[in-house]
């Protein structure tokens, strides 16, 4: 008769549950893989598929009860690691969407919003445009494959065990999160500079001709100049976004490998 001992059952659970927890957290935090537009069954199936591939390649795992005491601590550590690695790439997409928010607001398109089911909130049109552009560029450079490769490599460099991420890693994540404002403003600078000059010119024109209806002239002028500068700046948008993606990959590698170099990156 075929029988399974408690030790064998615990060994199988340990082999699957801990890597699955890290992978599920990573999939949930990653912008494309964790998108709410993808059915939850597909996301869960992808996480299980990756787990089945990765599990036989893992280094020896600690033989402890997965559902009690130390096992729960290890499970929580895997969730934190997966979320941290996935969050590091989400920063770039958030910064790009912030670029669109700033640009649309200055152009007078702050009211041009629509409901985004992926974020369950109102999103500006320009921000959504920049977000789709960043997504297409990310897929074009096989960024999703690079992200998965870095993450799978983390099981070797940051193995499952009692030693999780160092405290400096969390500091580095916070510092990397602050890059949202810096990167968002960097991408929006061409449009902001052009609109600043336009507004100064409109102010001088209003002083020179008080009878001029600034609302009738200013809105189409700022909108037209904003769209013109956006189209002009798009070719220069690509290399900057590529550097941003590369920086996020470097942060992911640093989180997955060691925390000693993280503070030197900022």
C-alpha positions in Angstrom: 0.0 0.0 0.0 1.2 3.5 -0.9 1.7 5.6 2.2 3.0 9.1 2.9 4.7 10.0 6.1 4.4 13.3 7.9 8.1 14.1 7.1 7.6 13.5 3.4 4.5 15.7 3.4 6.3 18.5 5.2 9.2 18.2 2.8 6.9 18.6 -0.2 5.1 21.5 1.4 8.3 23.2 2.2 9.6 22.7 -1.4 6.5 24.3 -2.9 4.9 26.7 -0.4 7.9 29.0 0.4 9.0 29.6 -3.2 5.3 30.0 -4.3 4.8 32.7 -1.6 7.7 34.7 -3.0 6.6 34.2 -6.6 3.0 35.1 -5.8 4.1 38.3 -4.1 6.4 39.2 -7.0 3.6 38.6 -9.6 1.2 40.8 -7.5 3.7 43.7 -7.3 5.0 43.6 -10.9 3.2 46.1 -13.1 2.5 43.8 -16.1 2.2 40.4 -14.5 0.1 41.8 -11.6 -2.2 43.9 -13.7 -5.9 43.5 -12.7 -6.8 43.2 -16.4 -5.2 39.7 -16.3 -7.6 37.2 -14.8 -6.5 36.0 -11.4 -6.6 32.4 -12.6 -3.9 33.3 -15.2 -1.7 35.0 -12.6 -2.1 32.2 -10.2 -1.3 29.6 -12.9 1.8 31.6 -14.0 3.0 31.7 -10.4 2.5 27.9 -10.0 4.2 27.2 -13.3 7.3 29.2 -12.4 7.3 27.5 -9.0 7.3 24.0 -10.5 10.2 25.0 -12.7 12.2 26.7 -10.0 11.6 24.2 -7.1 13.9 21.5 -8.3 16.8 24.0 -8.8 16.6 25.5 -5.3 19.4 25.0 -2.8 18.7 22.9 0.3 15.7 24.3 2.3 15.5 24.4 6.1 13.5 21.4 7.3 11.0 23.1 9.7 7.2 23.0 10.1 5.9 25.3 7.4 2.7 26.2 9.3 4.1 27.0 12.8 6.6 29.4 14.4 9.8 29.6 12.3 8.0 28.3 9.2 5.6 31.3 9.3 8.5 33.7 9.8 10.2 32.3 6.7 6.9 32.5 4.8 6.5 36.2 5.7 10.1 36.8 4.6 9.4 35.3 1.2 6.4 37.6 0.7 8.4 40.7 1.7 11.2 39.7 -0.7 8.8 39.2 -3.6 7.0 42.5 -3.0 10.3 44.4 -2.7 11.7 43.1 -6.0 8.4 43.6 -7.8 8.0 47.1 -6.4 11.4 48.3 -7.7 10.2 48.0 -11.3 6.7 49.4 -10.5 8.5 52.7 -9.5 9.3 53.4 -13.2 5.8 53.0 -14.4 4.5 55.2 -11.6 7.0 57.9 -12.4 6.0 57.8 -16.1 2.3 58.1 -15.2 3.2 61.0 -12.9 4.9 62.7 -15.9 1.6 62.5 -17.7 -0.3 63.9 -14.7 2.0 66.9 -14.5 2.0 67.5 -18.3 -1.8 67.2 -18.6 -2.3 69.5 -15.7 -0.1 72.2 -17.2 -1.7 71.8 -20.6 -5.2 72.3 -19.2 -6.2 68.7 -19.6 -6.6 68.0 -15.9 -10.3 67.5 -16.5 -9.7 65.0 -19.3 -9.9 61.8 -17.2 -11.5 58.4 -17.5 -12.0 55.5 -15.3 -9.2 53.0 -15.4 -10.3 49.5 -14.4 -6.7 48.4 -13.8 -6.3 51.0 -11.0 -9.9 51.3 -10.1 -9.6 55.1 -10.2 -9.8 58.1 -12.5 -6.7 58.5 -14.7 -5.7 61.5 -16.8 -5.6 61.0 -20.5 -2.0 62.1 -21.0 -0.8 60.0 -18.0 -2.5 56.9 -19.6 -0.8 57.7 -22.9 2.6 57.8 -21.3 1.9 54.7 -19.3 0.9 52.7 -22.5 4.1 54.0 -24.2 6.2 52.8 -21.3 4.5 49.4 -21.3 5.1 48.9 -25.0 8.8 49.9 -24.7 9.2 47.6 -21.7 7.8 44.7 -23.8 9.9 45.7 -26.8 13.2 45.4 -24.8 12.0 42.1 -23.3 11.9 43.8 -19.9 9.4 41.2 -18.6 11.8 38.4 -19.4 14.7 40.3 -17.7 12.6 40.9 -14.6 11.7 37.2 -14.3 15.3 36.2 -14.9 16.6 38.5 -12.1 13.8 37.3 -9.8 14.5 33.6 -10.4 18.2 34.3 -9.8 17.3 35.7 -6.4 16.6 32.2 -5.1 20.3 31.5 -5.5 21.7 34.7 -4.2 19.1 35.2 -1.5 18.1 31.6 -0.6 15.1 30.7 1.4 16.0 30.5 5.1 16.0 32.4 8.3 18.2 35.2 6.9 16.0 37.5 4.9 16.6 41.0 3.5 18.9 43.3 5.5 17.7 46.6 6.9 19.7 48.5 4.4 17.5 47.0 1.7 14.4 48.6 3.1 16.2 52.0 3.2 17.2 51.5 -0.4 13.6 50.8 -1.4 12.4 54.0 0.3 15.2 56.0 -1.5 14.3 54.4 -4.8 10.6 55.3 -4.2 11.6 58.9 -3.8 12.9 58.7 -7.4 9.2 58.9 -8.6 9.2 62.7 -8.3 12.7 63.1 -9.7 12.2 60.9 -12.7 8.6 62.2 -13.3 9.8 65.8 -13.3 12.8 64.9 -15.5 10.5 63.5 -18.3 8.1 66.3 -18.0 10.7 69.1 -18.2 10.5 69.8 -22.0 6.7 70.4 -21.9 6.9 72.3 -18.6 9.6 74.6 -20.0 7.6 75.3 -23.2 4.4 76.0 -21.3 6.2 78.2 -18.8 7.4 80.4 -21.7 3.9 80.4 -23.2 2.3 81.5 -19.9 4.9 84.3 -19.5 4.1 85.4 -23.0 0.4 85.3 -22.4 0.9 87.4 -19.2 2.9 90.0 -21.1 0.2 90.0 -23.8 -2.6 90.5 -21.3 -0.8 93.5 -19.7 -0.3 95.0 -23.1 -3.8 94.4 -24.3 -6.2 94.2 -21.3 -9.2 93.8 -23.6 -7.9 90.5 -24.8 -9.9 87.5 -23.5 -7.1 85.4 -22.0 -9.4 82.4 -21.5 -10.4 82.2 -25.1 -6.8 82.5 -26.3 -4.8 80.9 -23.6 -6.4 77.5 -23.5 -6.1 76.5 -27.2 -2.6 78.0 -27.3 -1.3 76.1 -24.3 -3.0 72.9 -25.5 -1.6 73.2 -29.0 1.9 74.1 -27.8 1.8 71.2 -25.3 0.8 68.7 -27.9 3.4 70.0 -30.3 6.3 69.8 -27.7 5.1 66.3 -26.6 5.3 65.1 -30.2 8.7 66.7 -30.6 10.0 65.2 -27.4 8.9 61.7 -28.0 12.1 60.6 -29.8 14.1 61.8 -26.8 11.7 60.1 -24.5 13.0 56.6 -25.5 16.7 56.8 -24.3 15.7 58.4 -21.0 13.1 55.7 -20.4 15.7 53.0 -21.3 18.1 54.4 -18.7 15.3 54.4 -16.2 14.5 50.7 -16.9 18.2 49.8 -16.7 18.4 51.6 -13.3 15.4 49.6 -12.0 17.0 46.4 -13.2 20.2 47.3 -11.3 18.1 48.0 -8.1 16.4 44.6 -8.5 19.7 42.8 -8.9 21.1 44.6 -5.8 18.0 43.6 -3.8 18.3 40.1 -4.9 22.0 39.7 -4.4 23.3 41.9 -1.6 22.4 45.0 0.3 26.0 46.2 0.8 26.0 48.2 -2.5 22.5 49.6 -2.3 23.3 52.7 -0.3 26.0 53.6 -2.8 23.4 53.7 -5.7 21.7 56.9 -4.3 
